[in-house]
Amino acid sequence: MGPLFSSNERIIAEFFRIIFQPFIFSGLVCYVISVTLWIAALSKVPVSIAYPMLSIGYVVNAIAAHYLLGEGLTLQKALGIGVIIIGVLLLTE
């Protein structure tokens, strides 16, 4: 993408050039969707239940990294995933 801002005159144009890069734009769209879902979840569920559910993202991330990116799933990681799952289950019961 080159230098972030080459001159003050082009700062707005370069800002939009960066924002509309496919990966940046996709990330921003995903962030907007996640904030919308988070607000919707908080309107239905207490924070004490909803917030721990976010840790399920760590579990999904570790499993996806193993299958999609070939990262190792060590015993230590598997135990950590198990602890997270048990913790979430205890909080939701």
Secondary structure, 3 states (H helix, E strand, C coil): CCCCCCCCCCHHHHHHHHHCCHHHHHHHHHHHHHHHHHHHHHHHCCHHHHHHHCCHHHHHHHHHHHHHHCCCCCHHHHHHHHHHHHHHHHHHC
